[in-house]
Amino acid sequence: MFNLLAIYLFFLSKHWLKVLHLHTDITSQYIGLPVAKQTT
């Protein structure tokens, strides 16, 4: 039972890291796009 919970938490943390990484990618794109437009 405890092992199952540990595996579940592991996958959950991996999922949230992926979501967080995706969120920072999107944020950097939104910040980066206007900057790129200004320089070009």
C-alpha positions in Angstrom: 0.0 0.0 0.0 2.8 2.4 1.0 4.7 1.5 -2.2 1.7 2.3 -4.3 1.4 5.7 -2.7 5.1 6.4 -3.2 4.8 5.5 -6.9 1.7 7.7 -7.2 3.5 10.7 -5.6 6.5 10.1 -7.8 4.4 10.3 -11.0 2.5 13.2 -9.6 5.7 15.2 -8.9 7.1 14.3 -12.4 3.8 15.5 -13.9 3.9 18.8 -12.0 7.5 19.4 -13.0 6.5 18.9 -16.6 3.6 21.3 -16.2 5.8 23.8 -14.4 8.4 23.5 -17.2 5.8 24.0 -19.9 4.4 27.0 -18.0 7.8 28.6 -17.9 8.3 27.9 -21.6 5.0 29.6 -22.5 5.8 32.5 -20.2 9.3 33.0 -21.8 7.7 32.8 -25.2 5.2 35.5 -24.3 8.0 37.7 -22.9 10.4 36.8 -25.7 8.1 37.6 -28.6 7.6 41.3 -28.0 11.3 41.7 -27.3 12.1 39.9 -30.6 9.7 42.1 -32.5 11.3 45.3 -31.0 14.9 44.2 -31.9 14.0 43.2 -35.5 
